[in-house]
């Protein structure tokens, strides 16, 4: 199991633990799952934030 999948599962587990129903729970799980996915991608070295920052600098 790679860090991306582990981060996604961890984020989803935190989302389920933090919320217990309704639309707010859906949003919490979605956001925390996304954050877990991003953290896992970063740990795997597959998320290059410098490219995003460089693109933002080039627009100015």
TISE-165484 format. One record per residue (C-alpha): residue number from 0; residue in one letter; x, y negated, z negated. Coordinates in nm, 3 decimals. Layout:
<nodes>
<node vovex="NUM" zavo="a" X="X" Y="Y" Z="Z"/>
...
</nodes>
This chain:
<nodes>
<node vovex="0" zavo="x" X="0.000" Y="0.000" Z="0.000"/>
<node vovex="1" zavo="x" X="0.153" Y="-0.332" Z="0.104"/>
<node vovex="2" zavo="x" X="0.137" Y="-0.658" Z="-0.089"/>
<node vovex="3" zavo="x" X="-0.126" Y="-0.807" Z="0.145"/>
<node vovex="4" zavo="x" X="-0.377" Y="-0.533" Z="0.070"/>
<node vovex="5" zavo="x" X="-0.288" Y="-0.535" Z="-0.297"/>
<node vovex="6" zavo="x" X="-0.335" Y="-0.912" Z="-0.316"/>
<node vovex="7" zavo="x" X="-0.672" Y="-0.889" Z="-0.143"/>
<node vovex="8" zavo="x" X="-0.793" Y="-0.615" Z="-0.377"/>
<node vovex="9" zavo="x" X="-0.667" Y="-0.803" Z="-0.681"/>
<node vovex="10" zavo="x" X="-0.841" Y="-1.122" Z="-0.572"/>
<node vovex="11" zavo="x" X="-1.167" Y="-0.936" Z="-0.511"/>
<node vovex="12" zavo="x" X="-1.143" Y="-0.766" Z="-0.850"/>
<node vovex="13" zavo="x" X="-1.092" Y="-1.103" Z="-1.019"/>
<node vovex="14" zavo="x" X="-1.388" Y="-1.241" Z="-0.830"/>
<node vovex="15" zavo="x" X="-1.614" Y="-0.959" Z="-0.945"/>
<node vovex="16" zavo="x" X="-1.490" Y="-1.001" Z="-1.302"/>
<node vovex="17" zavo="x" X="-1.548" Y="-1.377" Z="-1.296"/>
<node vovex="18" zavo="x" X="-1.899" Y="-1.374" Z="-1.149"/>
<node vovex="19" zavo="x" X="-2.209" Y="-1.166" Z="-1.210"/>
<node vovex="20" zavo="x" X="-2.463" Y="-1.244" Z="-0.941"/>
<node vovex="21" zavo="x" X="-2.623" Y="-1.495" Z="-0.709"/>
<node vovex="22" zavo="x" X="-2.482" Y="-1.719" Z="-0.441"/>
<node vovex="23" zavo="x" X="-2.222" Y="-1.863" Z="-0.679"/>
<node vovex="24" zavo="x" X="-2.084" Y="-1.513" Z="-0.731"/>
<node vovex="25" zavo="x" X="-2.058" Y="-1.462" Z="-0.357"/>
<node vovex="26" zavo="x" X="-1.864" Y="-1.786" Z="-0.316"/>
<node vovex="27" zavo="x" X="-1.635" Y="-1.703" Z="-0.611"/>
<node vovex="28" zavo="x" X="-1.555" Y="-1.357" Z="-0.472"/>
<node vovex="29" zavo="x" X="-1.496" Y="-1.499" Z="-0.125"/>
<node vovex="30" zavo="x" X="-1.262" Y="-1.773" Z="-0.249"/>
<node vovex="31" zavo="x" X="-1.069" Y="-1.555" Z="-0.491"/>
<node vovex="32" zavo="x" X="-1.041" Y="-1.279" Z="-0.231"/>
<node vovex="33" zavo="x" X="-0.902" Y="-1.529" Z="0.018"/>
<node vovex="34" zavo="x" X="-0.651" Y="-1.659" Z="-0.234"/>
<node vovex="35" zavo="x" X="-0.545" Y="-1.304" Z="-0.313"/>
<node vovex="36" zavo="x" X="-0.505" Y="-1.233" Z="0.058"/>
<node vovex="37" zavo="x" X="-0.290" Y="-1.544" Z="0.106"/>
<node vovex="38" zavo="x" X="-0.075" Y="-1.455" Z="-0.194"/>
<node vovex="39" zavo="x" X="-0.025" Y="-1.104" Z="-0.060"/>
<node vovex="40" zavo="x" X="0.064" Y="-1.230" Z="0.288"/>
<node vovex="41" zavo="x" X="0.317" Y="-1.468" Z="0.130"/>
<node vovex="42" zavo="x" X="0.472" Y="-1.184" Z="-0.073"/>
<node vovex="43" zavo="x" X="0.495" Y="-0.972" Z="0.244"/>
<node vovex="44" zavo="x" X="0.670" Y="-1.258" Z="0.421"/>
<node vovex="45" zavo="x" X="0.397" Y="-1.277" Z="0.686"/>
<node vovex="46" zavo="x" X="0.271" Y="-1.622" Z="0.590"/>
<node vovex="47" zavo="x" X="0.484" Y="-1.908" Z="0.723"/>
<node vovex="48" zavo="x" X="0.373" Y="-2.230" Z="0.558"/>
<node vovex="49" zavo="x" X="0.663" Y="-2.425" Z="0.706"/>
<node vovex="50" zavo="x" X="0.505" Y="-2.397" Z="1.050"/>
<node vovex="51" zavo="x" X="0.183" Y="-2.552" Z="0.916"/>
<node vovex="52" zavo="x" X="0.367" Y="-2.830" Z="0.734"/>
<node vovex="53" zavo="x" X="0.582" Y="-2.901" Z="1.040"/>
<node vovex="54" zavo="x" X="0.273" Y="-2.924" Z="1.261"/>
<node vovex="55" zavo="x" X="0.118" Y="-3.174" Z="1.022"/>
<node vovex="56" zavo="x" X="0.434" Y="-3.384" Z="1.024"/>
<node vovex="57" zavo="x" X="0.447" Y="-3.384" Z="1.405"/>
<node vovex="58" zavo="x" X="0.100" Y="-3.537" Z="1.428"/>
<node vovex="59" zavo="x" X="0.200" Y="-3.852" Z="1.236"/>
</nodes>
